[in-house]
């Protein structure tokens, strides 16, 4: 009857609505044919995705109390892989593929690296390269400048609809700079001058890795994020930032020609079940994960690689833990339900995990740094030689960041990962850009050793001293298979295997000698240390680099030039016994500043940032760099994308 049909239809729609609101399939993952099929009103801007939300089979938002729906990507073992941010159906992919295939990487090196990064960004902005480059990768100290700059630019565009004033945040490029009394004027530079990452007030109240994150957030990140008084941006960061790359409406675009490059923050990780083997972690504003298969590094590392959308970092999977299949001929997206992260990862932790260099010792040193007694003794000795650290209880700062991470490649239960400084695997961030197939890479290295230093170069026979140069420039040397371990064997725990060269070598060893000789010649001439070399890539599965092609490498080293050669950071010397009174016995020769120096004056920040920007701008000019000559971007179809 008609009434029966009406009642049946009402029952059907009610049941369908109930399923739509509360239930999802219980499979380990679900496929989404194309992100273009996800229809989200632009004014929602993805705000209905994240903790307690997922999507149903119709790709509509659905509430899932206690659960988070997140995209997951396995990591294939060949050059055909298309990284998540380069997918043609994601707004961020359309944005990046339209840009020249240029990557910029910035090394670690504590506060010295953070200040050099300020100068590099200033120079890149002057050359209009920030608005054209596809990627920027950063490690350790360079992330203290990179993360707040990039996050602020996205949030300001998203919330206020305005472009960030880069001259205000980075300062204007002024070329040659002779007045060492000038104070730093840029917003980020003022931040760096006021920063003290070893803040005793933080450490008194917050132990371990949380103290490190709290300090970094306090000095580098939080001061630049005050956009709205009523806005808790820390908790909303995965939604406000990662979703900016997924919803880019024509009505209110976030990604456009003025946007900064896509950032990759490199870190090092080790499985808590096997702390004798390092492997890389890549953290981005869209996802976090392992860009290779750790089982290739050590048979005891049973976890696999892959990427998980950031909203599900530090979360356990729900129900079925089946891995995502490898279907290289299939351009599907995969979505999986997780328990809500506990706790939610905050923005400062991306740079904290990349820079907690002290925690690296936990994986290699004989001394158990988790033992509070031994740790206090070690740091007590360190304070005897570093007077500026005396007010800080260092024993609480250098713990690894601990997170749960589920591998889309192998599935199974989530693995407990320890995140430590990216310098243990890729201090320069070069490998991250080679994995993404960048055709041109500008390598910015805040090295602390003069290339003319007698300990690394023997002028009599015109050759490098292998042992010393491999240590002082280990991050560059290891790319050529020429790196040397910083830690002596007698201090390393039994069973630890130094695989620095094995997991990093992507260039021919003899090219390292040529690079260092050219750098030395420029240093002796008082010119910016910028050398350009076209290098064939040697594929290395241990590095996650599978493609063999010729890459245009432009190396920019920190170094004194004629216009900036006056020492401006002299330290008081107390003679041979000066360390007993908290005074240094060695002067800091500008610009080769000790990585452990944490307290820079405004004038020191201004001088080093100005030098870095000058070196980069003039150096790129000297080697004939032209952005128009970089491989052009293109918006390919899905089929063409897969072929690439």
C-alpha positions as CSV (number, residue, x, y, z in Angstrom):
1,X,0.0,0.0,0.0
2,X,1.0,3.7,-0.3
3,X,1.2,4.1,3.4
4,X,3.5,1.0,3.7
5,X,5.7,2.4,1.0
6,X,6.0,5.8,2.7
7,X,6.8,4.2,6.1
8,X,9.4,1.9,4.4
9,X,11.0,4.9,2.7
10,X,11.1,6.9,5.9
11,X,12.6,3.9,7.7
12,X,15.2,3.5,4.9
13,X,16.2,7.2,5.0
14,X,16.3,7.2,8.8
15,X,18.5,4.1,8.8
16,X,20.8,5.5,6.1
17,X,21.1,8.8,8.1
18,X,22.0,6.8,11.2
19,X,24.8,4.9,9.4
20,X,25.9,8.2,7.9
21,X,26.2,9.8,11.3
22,X,27.8,7.1,13.4
23,X,29.2,4.1,11.5
24,X,32.0,3.4,9.2
25,X,33.3,0.3,7.5
26,X,35.6,-1.8,9.7
27,X,38.3,-2.5,7.1
28,X,41.9,-1.5,7.7
29,X,41.7,1.2,5.0
30,X,39.2,2.6,2.5
31,X,40.0,3.9,-0.9
32,X,39.1,7.4,-2.2
33,X,39.2,7.5,-6.0
34,X,40.3,11.1,-6.2
35,X,40.4,14.0,-3.8
36,X,38.6,16.0,-6.4
37,X,35.5,13.9,-5.4
38,X,35.6,15.3,-1.9
39,X,33.1,18.2,-1.8
40,X,33.6,20.6,1.1
41,X,32.1,24.1,1.3
42,X,35.0,26.6,1.1
43,X,33.8,28.4,4.2
44,X,34.2,25.2,6.2
45,X,37.8,25.0,5.0
46,X,38.2,21.5,6.3
47,X,37.3,22.4,9.8
48,X,35.1,19.2,10.0
49,X,38.1,17.0,9.6
50,X,40.5,16.0,12.4
51,X,39.9,14.5,15.9
52,X,36.4,13.0,16.2
53,X,35.8,13.3,12.4
54,X,36.2,11.2,9.3
55,X,34.5,10.8,5.9
56,X,31.9,8.2,4.9
57,X,31.7,6.3,1.6
58,X,30.1,9.3,0.0
59,X,33.1,11.3,1.0
60,X,31.0,13.5,3.2
61,X,32.2,14.5,6.7
62,X,30.9,12.2,9.5
63,X,31.3,12.5,13.2
64,X,33.3,9.6,14.8
65,X,33.6,10.2,18.5
66,X,37.0,9.2,19.8
67,X,38.3,8.5,16.3
68,X,40.2,10.4,13.6
69,X,40.0,9.7,9.9
70,X,43.3,10.3,8.2
71,X,44.9,9.7,4.8
72,X,47.7,7.2,4.6
73,X,50.3,6.5,1.9
74,X,52.6,3.5,1.5
75,X,56.2,4.1,0.4
76,X,57.1,2.1,-2.8
77,X,60.7,1.2,-3.4
78,X,61.3,2.8,-6.8
79,X,61.4,6.1,-8.6
80,X,57.8,6.0,-9.7
81,X,56.5,7.1,-6.3
82,X,54.6,10.4,-6.3
83,X,54.8,12.1,-2.9
84,X,51.5,13.1,-1.3
85,X,52.0,16.8,-1.8
86,X,52.6,16.3,-5.6
87,X,49.4,14.5,-6.3
88,X,47.6,16.2,-9.2
89,X,44.2,15.9,-7.5
90,X,45.3,17.7,-4.3
91,X,45.3,21.5,-4.3
92,X,48.8,21.5,-2.9
93,X,49.9,19.3,-5.9
94,X,48.4,21.7,-8.4
95,X,50.2,24.5,-6.7
96,X,53.6,22.8,-6.5
97,X,53.5,21.3,-10.0
98,X,53.1,24.8,-11.4
99,X,56.4,25.9,-10.0
100,X,60.0,25.4,-11.2
101,X,61.6,22.2,-9.9
102,X,63.8,24.0,-7.4
103,X,64.5,22.8,-3.9
104,X,66.3,24.8,-1.1
105,X,67.7,23.1,1.9
106,X,69.1,24.6,5.2
107,X,71.4,22.8,7.6
108,X,71.3,22.4,11.3
109,X,73.7,24.1,13.7
110,X,71.9,25.4,16.7
111,X,71.4,29.2,17.0
112,X,74.1,29.8,14.3
113,X,72.0,27.9,11.8
114,X,68.8,29.7,12.9
115,X,70.4,33.1,12.3
116,X,72.1,31.9,9.0
117,X,68.6,30.7,7.9
118,X,67.2,34.2,8.6
119,X,69.9,35.6,6.3
120,X,69.3,32.9,3.6
121,X,65.5,33.6,3.6
122,X,66.2,37.3,3.4
123,X,68.5,36.8,0.3
124,X,66.0,34.4,-1.3
125,X,63.2,36.9,-0.8
126,X,65.4,39.6,-2.4
127,X,65.9,37.4,-5.4
128,X,62.2,36.5,-5.5
129,X,63.0,32.8,-5.2
130,X,60.8,32.1,-2.1
131,X,57.8,32.7,-4.3
132,X,59.1,30.4,-7.0
133,X,60.8,27.5,-5.3
134,X,58.9,24.2,-5.0
135,X,60.4,22.9,-1.7
136,X,62.4,24.0,1.3
137,X,63.8,21.4,3.7
138,X,65.3,22.3,7.0
139,X,66.9,20.6,10.0
140,X,67.5,21.4,13.6
141,X,68.4,25.1,14.2
142,X,67.2,26.1,10.7
143,X,63.7,24.9,11.6
144,X,63.5,27.4,14.4
145,X,63.4,30.1,11.7
146,X,61.6,28.1,9.0
147,X,58.6,26.7,10.8
148,X,57.2,29.9,12.4
149,X,57.9,31.8,9.1
150,X,56.0,29.4,6.9
151,X,53.2,28.7,9.4
152,X,52.6,32.4,10.0
153,X,52.4,33.0,6.2
154,X,49.7,30.3,5.8
155,X,47.7,31.3,8.8
156,X,47.7,35.0,8.0
157,X,46.5,34.2,4.4
158,X,43.9,31.7,5.7
159,X,42.5,33.8,8.6
160,X,43.0,37.4,7.4
161,X,43.2,37.0,3.6
162,X,46.5,38.9,3.4
163,X,50.0,38.1,2.4
164,X,52.7,38.1,5.1
165,X,55.1,41.2,4.9
166,X,58.3,39.3,4.3
167,X,60.4,42.5,4.6
168,X,59.0,43.0,8.1
169,X,59.6,39.4,9.2
170,X,62.9,38.8,7.5
171,X,64.4,42.3,7.0
172,X,65.4,43.9,3.8
173,X,68.5,42.9,1.9
174,X,71.1,45.7,2.1
175,X,74.1,44.1,0.3
176,X,77.5,45.0,1.9
177,X,77.4,45.7,5.6
178,X,80.1,47.4,7.6
179,X,78.6,48.8,10.7
180,X,78.8,46.1,13.4
181,X,76.9,48.2,15.9
182,X,73.6,48.1,14.1
183,X,70.8,46.1,15.9
184,X,68.6,43.6,14.2
185,X,65.4,45.1,13.0
186,X,63.4,42.1,11.6
187,X,60.7,40.5,13.7
188,X,62.3,37.0,13.4
189,X,65.8,38.5,14.1
190,X,64.6,40.2,17.3
191,X,63.1,36.9,18.4
192,X,66.4,35.2,17.8
193,X,68.3,37.9,19.8
194,X,66.0,37.4,22.8
195,X,65.9,33.6,22.7
196,X,67.5,31.3,25.2
197,X,66.5,27.7,24.4
198,X,68.3,26.5,27.5
199,X,65.8,28.4,29.7
200,X,66.2,27.5,33.4
201,X,62.6,28.7,34.1
202,X,61.2,26.2,31.7
203,X,63.3,23.3,32.9
204,X,62.4,23.9,36.6
205,X,58.8,23.1,35.8
206,X,58.8,20.8,32.8
207,X,61.0,17.7,32.4
208,X,62.6,16.1,29.4
209,X,61.4,16.5,25.8
210,X,58.5,18.7,27.0
211,X,61.0,21.2,28.4
212,X,62.8,21.3,25.0
213,X,59.5,21.8,23.1
214,X,58.2,24.4,25.6
215,X,61.3,26.4,25.3
216,X,61.3,26.3,21.5
217,X,57.7,27.2,21.4
218,X,58.2,30.1,23.9
219,X,61.1,31.7,22.0
220,X,60.7,30.9,18.3
221,X,57.1,30.0,17.5
222,X,54.5,31.5,19.9
223,X,55.6,35.2,19.5
224,X,54.8,35.0,15.7
225,X,51.5,33.3,15.9
226,X,49.2,35.9,17.6
227,X,46.7,36.5,14.9
228,X,43.5,36.3,16.9
229,X,43.2,36.7,20.7
230,X,40.4,34.1,20.9
231,X,42.2,31.5,18.9
232,X,44.1,28.5,20.4
233,X,46.2,28.0,17.3
234,X,48.4,25.4,19.1
235,X,45.6,22.8,19.3
236,X,44.2,23.7,15.9
237,X,47.4,23.6,14.0
238,X,46.9,20.3,12.1
239,X,43.5,21.6,10.9
240,X,44.5,25.2,10.2
241,X,47.7,24.3,8.5
242,X,47.5,20.9,7.0
243,X,44.0,21.5,5.7
244,X,45.2,24.7,4.0
245,X,47.0,22.3,1.6
246,X,43.8,20.3,1.0
247,X,41.1,23.0,0.5
248,X,42.2,25.9,-1.7
249,X,39.0,27.5,-2.9
250,X,38.9,29.9,-5.9
251,X,36.7,32.1,-3.7
252,X,39.3,32.5,-1.0
253,X,42.6,30.9,-2.1
254,X,45.3,30.2,0.4
255,X,47.9,28.9,-2.1
256,X,48.9,31.2,-4.9
257,X,51.9,32.8,-6.6
258,X,52.9,34.6,-3.3
259,X,52.9,31.4,-1.2
260,X,56.2,30.1,0.3
261,X,57.6,26.7,-0.7
262,X,56.3,23.4,0.7
263,X,58.3,22.7,3.9
264,X,59.9,19.4,4.9
265,X,61.4,19.2,8.4
266,X,63.9,16.3,8.6
267,X,64.5,14.4,11.8
268,X,66.1,11.1,12.8
269,X,64.2,8.3,14.5
270,X,64.9,4.9,16.0
271,X,62.5,2.1,17.0
272,X,62.3,1.8,20.8
273,X,62.7,-2.0,20.3
274,X,66.0,-1.5,18.5
275,X,68.0,1.7,19.4
276,X,71.1,0.8,17.5
277,X,70.0,1.8,14.1
278,X,68.9,5.3,12.8
279,X,66.6,6.0,10.0
280,X,65.0,9.3,8.7
281,X,61.7,10.8,9.6
282,X,60.1,13.5,7.5
283,X,57.6,15.9,9.1
284,X,55.6,18.2,7.0
285,X,52.5,20.3,7.6
286,X,50.5,17.7,5.8
287,X,51.9,14.3,6.9
288,X,54.6,12.6,8.9
289,X,56.5,9.4,8.3
290,X,59.4,7.3,7.1
291,X,60.5,7.8,3.5
292,X,62.1,4.4,3.1
293,X,61.8,0.8,4.4
294,X,63.8,0.6,7.7
295,X,63.9,-3.2,7.4
296,X,66.5,-2.5,4.7
297,X,68.7,-1.0,7.3
298,X,68.6,-3.6,10.0
299,X,66.8,-7.0,10.2
300,X,65.7,-6.2,13.8
301,X,63.8,-3.1,12.6
302,X,60.5,-4.8,11.8
303,X,58.6,-1.6,11.0
304,X,57.9,-0.4,7.5
305,X,57.8,3.0,5.9
306,X,55.1,5.3,4.6
307,X,53.3,8.5,5.5
308,X,50.3,9.3,7.7
309,X,48.4,12.5,7.7
310,X,49.5,14.7,10.6
311,X,46.2,14.6,12.4
312,X,46.9,10.9,13.2
313,X,50.4,11.2,14.4
314,X,50.7,9.7,17.9
315,X,47.6,7.7,17.4
316,X,46.8,3.9,17.4
317,X,44.9,2.4,14.5
318,X,41.3,1.2,15.0
319,X,40.3,-2.4,14.5
320,X,41.8,-4.0,11.4
321,X,45.5,-3.1,11.0
322,X,45.9,-4.4,7.4
323,X,48.6,-2.4,5.5
324,X,47.8,-0.4,2.4
325,X,48.5,-2.3,-0.9
326,X,51.2,-1.3,-3.3
327,X,49.3,-0.5,-6.5
328,X,51.6,1.7,-8.6
329,X,49.2,1.6,-11.5
330,X,46.4,2.9,-9.2
331,X,46.1,6.6,-8.3
332,X,43.7,6.0,-5.4
333,X,43.9,7.7,-2.0
334,X,43.6,5.6,1.1
335,X,41.9,6.6,4.4
336,X,42.0,4.9,7.7
337,X,40.4,5.4,11.1
338,X,42.7,5.9,14.2
339,X,42.0,6.5,17.8
340,X,42.3,10.2,18.6
341,X,46.0,11.2,19.1
342,X,46.9,11.2,22.8
343,X,48.2,13.8,23.3
344,X,47.6,15.8,20.1
345,X,51.0,16.8,18.6
346,X,51.5,20.5,18.8
347,X,53.2,22.7,16.2
348,X,56.5,23.4,18.1
349,X,57.1,19.6,18.4
350,X,57.9,19.4,14.7
351,X,61.0,21.6,15.1
352,X,61.7,20.2,18.7
353,X,61.9,16.7,17.3
354,X,64.2,17.8,14.6
355,X,66.6,19.6,16.9
356,X,67.0,17.8,20.2
357,X,70.6,16.9,19.4
358,X,71.5,15.7,23.0
359,X,69.0,12.9,22.7
360,X,70.9,11.3,19.9
361,X,73.4,10.0,22.4
362,X,70.8,7.7,23.9
363,X,71.1,5.5,20.7
364,X,74.9,5.3,20.5
365,X,76.7,6.2,23.7
366,X,77.8,3.6,26.3
367,X,76.5,5.9,29.1
368,X,72.8,5.5,29.7
369,X,71.5,9.0,29.3
370,X,68.1,8.0,30.6
371,X,69.8,7.4,34.0
372,X,69.4,10.6,35.8
373,X,72.6,10.2,37.9
374,X,74.9,9.7,34.9
375,X,73.2,12.4,32.9
376,X,73.7,15.0,35.6
377,X,77.4,14.0,35.8
378,X,77.9,14.4,32.1
379,X,76.1,17.7,31.9
380,X,77.9,18.9,35.0
381,X,81.2,18.4,33.3
382,X,79.9,20.2,30.2
383,X,79.0,23.2,32.3
384,X,82.6,23.4,33.6
385,X,83.7,24.2,30.1
386,X,80.6,26.2,29.0
387,X,80.1,28.9,31.6
388,X,76.9,30.3,29.9
389,X,75.1,27.0,30.7
390,X,75.6,27.1,34.5
391,X,72.1,28.4,35.3
392,X,70.4,25.6,33.4
393,X,69.6,22.1,34.6
394,X,70.6,20.4,31.3
395,X,69.7,17.0,32.7
396,X,66.1,17.4,31.7
397,X,66.5,18.8,28.2
398,X,67.8,16.0,25.9
399,X,65.2,13.3,25.9
400,X,63.9,12.0,22.6
401,X,60.4,12.8,21.5
402,X,58.3,9.7,21.8
403,X,55.4,9.1,19.4
404,X,53.2,6.2,18.2
405,X,53.4,5.8,14.5
406,X,51.5,3.3,12.3
407,X,53.2,2.2,9.1
408,X,50.9,2.0,6.0
409,X,53.5,-0.2,4.4
410,X,53.6,-3.1,6.9
411,X,50.5,-2.4,9.0
412,X,50.3,-4.2,12.4
413,X,50.3,-2.4,15.7
414,X,51.8,1.1,15.9
415,X,55.5,1.4,16.7
416,X,56.9,3.5,19.5
417,X,59.3,5.8,17.8
418,X,62.0,8.0,19.3
419,X,62.5,11.3,17.4
420,X,66.0,12.9,17.7
421,X,68.0,15.5,15.8
422,X,67.9,15.2,12.0
423,X,71.6,15.7,11.9
424,X,72.1,12.0,12.6
425,X,70.8,11.1,9.2
426,X,70.5,14.2,6.9
427,X,71.8,17.4,8.6
428,X,71.6,19.3,5.3
429,X,68.1,18.1,4.2
430,X,69.6,17.2,0.8
431,X,68.3,13.6,0.7
432,X,64.7,14.8,1.3
433,X,64.9,16.9,-1.9
434,X,66.6,14.1,-4.0
435,X,63.8,11.7,-3.0
436,X,61.4,14.3,-4.5
437,X,63.3,14.5,-7.7
438,X,64.3,18.2,-7.5
439,X,66.4,19.1,-10.6
440,X,68.1,22.0,-8.9
441,X,69.0,22.2,-5.2
442,X,70.5,25.2,-3.4
443,X,72.3,23.8,-0.3
444,X,72.8,26.3,2.5
445,X,75.3,25.0,5.1
446,X,75.9,26.9,8.4
447,X,79.2,25.0,8.9
448,X,81.4,26.0,11.9
449,X,84.8,25.3,10.3
450,X,86.8,27.5,8.0
451,X,87.7,25.6,4.8
452,X,91.2,27.0,5.1
453,X,91.6,25.6,8.5
454,X,95.0,23.8,8.7
455,X,93.5,20.8,10.4
456,X,91.3,19.9,7.3
457,X,93.5,21.0,4.4
458,X,97.2,20.4,3.8
459,X,98.4,23.2,1.5
460,X,101.8,21.4,0.9
461,X,100.2,18.6,-1.0
462,X,97.1,20.5,-1.9
463,X,94.7,17.9,-0.6
464,X,92.2,17.5,2.3
465,X,93.1,15.7,5.5
466,X,90.6,12.9,5.2
467,X,90.1,12.0,8.8
468,X,89.5,15.6,10.0
469,X,87.6,16.9,7.0
470,X,85.3,13.9,7.2
471,X,84.4,14.9,10.7
472,X,84.2,18.7,10.4
473,X,82.1,18.5,7.2
474,X,80.5,15.1,7.9
475,X,77.1,16.2,6.5
476,X,78.6,17.2,3.1
477,X,81.2,14.5,3.1
478,X,78.7,11.7,3.8
479,X,76.8,12.5,0.6
480,X,80.0,11.5,-1.2
481,X,80.6,8.5,1.1
482,X,83.5,10.4,2.7
483,X,82.0,11.2,6.2
484,X,83.7,10.2,9.5
485,X,81.9,9.5,12.7
486,X,82.0,12.4,15.2
487,X,82.0,10.0,18.2
488,X,85.1,7.9,18.9
489,X,84.6,4.1,19.0
490,X,85.5,3.9,22.6
491,X,82.4,5.8,23.6
492,X,80.0,3.9,21.4
493,X,77.8,1.2,22.9
494,X,78.3,-2.4,21.8
495,X,76.3,-3.4,18.8
496,X,75.9,0.1,17.4
497,X,76.8,0.2,13.8
498,X,77.9,3.5,12.2
499,X,76.1,3.5,8.8
500,X,76.6,7.2,8.0
501,X,78.2,6.7,4.6
502,X,76.2,3.7,3.7
503,X,72.8,5.4,4.2
504,X,73.9,8.8,2.8
505,X,76.2,8.2,-0.3
506,X,74.5,9.5,-3.5
507,X,77.5,11.1,-5.3
508,X,80.8,9.9,-6.5
509,X,83.6,10.1,-3.8
510,X,86.1,12.0,-5.9
511,X,83.7,14.9,-6.4
512,X,84.1,15.8,-2.7
513,X,87.8,16.7,-3.2
514,X,86.9,18.9,-6.1
515,X,84.1,20.7,-4.1
516,X,86.4,21.4,-1.1
517,X,89.2,22.7,-3.3
518,X,86.9,25.1,-5.1
519,X,85.6,26.3,-1.7
520,X,89.1,26.8,-0.4
521,X,90.1,28.8,-3.5
522,X,87.1,31.1,-3.1
523,X,87.9,31.6,0.6
524,X,91.5,32.6,-0.1
525,X,90.1,35.1,-2.6
526,X,87.7,36.6,0.0
527,X,84.7,35.7,-2.2
528,X,81.3,34.1,-1.1
529,X,81.7,30.4,-0.7
530,X,79.2,29.3,-3.4
531,X,80.1,26.4,-5.7
532,X,77.9,25.0,-8.5
533,X,78.3,21.4,-9.7
534,X,76.2,19.1,-11.9
535,X,76.4,15.7,-10.2
536,X,75.0,12.4,-11.4
537,X,73.0,10.7,-8.6
538,X,74.0,7.2,-7.5
539,X,70.7,5.5,-6.4
540,X,70.8,4.4,-2.8
541,X,67.8,2.5,-1.4
542,X,69.2,3.0,2.2
543,X,68.7,6.7,1.6
544,X,65.3,6.3,-0.1
545,X,66.8,7.7,-3.3
546,X,65.9,5.4,-6.2
547,X,66.2,7.6,-9.3
548,X,69.4,8.2,-11.3
549,X,69.5,11.6,-12.9
550,X,71.9,14.6,-13.0
551,X,71.1,17.2,-10.4
552,X,72.3,20.8,-10.5
553,X,73.8,21.3,-7.0
554,X,74.7,24.8,-5.7
555,X,76.6,24.6,-2.4
556,X,76.6,27.7,-0.2
557,X,78.9,27.5,2.8
558,X,79.0,29.8,5.8
559,X,82.3,31.6,5.6
560,X,84.1,35.0,6.0
561,X,84.4,37.2,3.0
562,X,86.3,40.5,2.6
563,X,83.3,42.7,3.5
564,X,82.6,40.8,6.7
565,X,86.0,39.6,7.9
566,X,86.3,41.5,11.2
567,X,85.8,39.4,14.3
568,X,82.7,40.6,16.1
569,X,82.0,37.9,18.6
570,X,85.1,37.9,20.8
571,X,84.8,36.1,24.1
572,X,86.7,37.0,27.2
573,X,89.6,34.7,27.8
574,X,90.7,33.6,31.3
575,X,93.9,31.9,30.2
576,X,94.7,28.2,30.6
577,X,92.5,27.9,33.8
578,X,89.7,30.1,32.6
579,X,87.3,27.2,32.5
580,X,87.4,27.1,36.3
581,X,85.9,30.5,36.4
582,X,83.3,30.0,33.7
583,X,85.3,31.8,31.1
584,X,86.1,30.5,27.6
585,X,89.7,29.9,26.6
586,X,88.9,30.2,22.9
587,X,87.6,33.2,21.0
588,X,84.7,32.7,18.7
589,X,86.0,33.7,15.3
590,X,83.1,35.2,13.3
591,X,81.3,33.6,11.6
592,X,82.5,30.2,12.8
593,X,80.5,30.3,16.0
594,X,80.3,27.4,18.4
595,X,77.0,25.4,17.9
596,X,76.5,25.5,21.7
597,X,76.5,29.3,21.9
598,X,72.9,30.2,22.7
599,X,73.0,33.8,23.7
600,X,73.4,36.2,20.7
601,X,73.1,39.9,21.0
602,X,71.0,41.9,18.6
603,X,74.2,43.2,16.9
604,X,75.5,39.6,16.5
605,X,72.3,38.4,14.9
606,X,72.3,41.4,12.5
607,X,75.9,40.7,11.5
608,X,75.6,37.0,10.9
609,X,72.2,37.3,9.1
610,X,73.6,40.0,6.9
611,X,76.7,37.9,6.0
612,X,74.5,34.9,5.1
613,X,72.2,36.9,2.9
614,X,75.2,38.6,1.1
615,X,77.0,35.2,0.6
616,X,73.9,33.7,-1.0
617,X,72.9,36.6,-3.2
618,X,76.3,37.4,-4.5
619,X,77.3,33.8,-4.7
620,X,74.4,32.8,-6.8
621,X,75.2,35.7,-9.1
622,X,78.8,34.6,-9.3
623,X,77.8,31.0,-10.4
624,X,75.3,32.3,-13.0
625,X,72.2,31.0,-11.4
626,X,69.0,31.9,-13.3
627,X,65.6,30.7,-12.1
628,X,64.4,30.7,-15.8
629,X,66.9,27.9,-16.5
630,X,65.5,25.6,-13.8
631,X,63.2,22.8,-15.0
632,X,59.8,24.3,-15.5
633,X,56.8,23.1,-13.6
634,X,53.8,21.6,-15.4
635,X,50.3,20.4,-14.6
636,X,50.2,16.9,-15.9
637,X,47.3,14.5,-16.1
638,X,47.2,11.6,-13.7
639,X,48.5,9.2,-16.4
640,X,51.5,11.4,-17.1
641,X,52.1,11.9,-13.4
642,X,52.3,8.1,-12.9
643,X,54.7,7.8,-15.9
644,X,57.0,10.3,-14.3
